Amino acid sequence: MLVYKIFRRSEWDQFMAQGDSLGAPVDLADGYIHLSTAAQVTGTAARHFAGEGDLVLLALDADALGAALRWEPSRGGQLFPHLYRALRVDDVVWDKSLPLGVSGHIFPEGVI
């Protein structure tokens, strides 16, 4: 199963330069990296990245993240994947631009 992380381009650039990341400011504040399932990622984009167009969508293999990945209740009581360790470049299965279209973010085919 793939889970997803959305980064702003500057966060992505920093992640690539360093080789790992503790996430965006919200992740640092909460003490874990917020991730989403395919069913949740459009809502995450709309809620937390509305109007932002220079984004990068990362796909991560949930099984490969191991015990550091926990499923915890969040928005509306849904279980969301949270990563309790640094995200590493080798965790990324693929990355794609997540542009902003007229009616919201344009997700790559097969994600949603």
N, C-alpha and C positions, 0 to 999 in steps of 0.2 A: 504494500500500500504506500502510495506517495502522500506526503504532507507538504505544505507550502509555506514559504516565508516571503513577504513583500519587503523589499528594501527601497529606499530612495536612492537615486544614482550615487549621491555622495557617500552614503552608508555602504553601498556595494563597492565603490572604488576603495574605500578604506579597508573593507573586509578583504578584498583581493590583494591589496598592498601588504597587509599584516599576515594573511593566511588563516586568521581566525577572527571571531567576533563574539562579543557578549550581547550583541543586538543593538537595536535602536534605543533612544532615550527611554521609551516606555518599558522596554525589556529590562534595562538597567534599574529602573525604579522599582519594578516588580520582582526582580531577582530570578527571572527565567526568560527564555526566549519564546515569544508568542508565535505559534504556528497555527495553521488551519488545514482542514480537510478540503477535498475538492468541493464538497457540498457547502462549505463555510467560507471559502476564500473570496467569493464575489461579495458577500456581505461585509467581510473584513475590509475589502478594498473600498466599498461604498461608504462605510462608516468612518474609517480611519484615514483614508487617502482621497477623499472626495476632492475633485478639482486638481489633483496632482497628476501630472502626465509623465514625468521622467522617472519611472519606477522600473524595478527589476523583480521578476517573479522567479523564485528558486524552488525547485522540486527536490525533496529529500526522501530517502527510503526510511520509512518509520521503523522497520525491523532492524536496520543497520544502526539506528541511533541507540538501540539497547535500552538498558534500565534508566538511562538519563531522561528518557521520554516518558512523561506521565500524562494521563488523560484526566483532566480536571474540569468540574463544572464552571461555566462562564456565562456568556450572553444567553439569556433565556433558559438557563439550566442545561444547555448543550454541553457535552464533553468536548473540550478542545485539547489538542496536543500542546504540551509545554515542555520545552527542552531545558533541563537543569545542568547544563554545562556549556562551554563555549562551542559555537558552531565553527566547524573547520571546513576549509575549501574542499577537502576530499569527501565531505558529507554531501556535497551538491551533486545530484544526478544530472540535472540540467538547469540552465538559466536562460530566461528569455525576457526581452523588453515587454513591459506592460503599458502600452500607450493609452492615452485618454481619447475616447471618441466622443461623438455628439451625445450619446446616451449613456456614457459611463466608460469604464475600462474595457479594453478589448483583450480578452484572454486567448491564449493559444488554443488551437483546436485540440480537443481531447481532454482538456483540463476540467471543464464543467459540462 
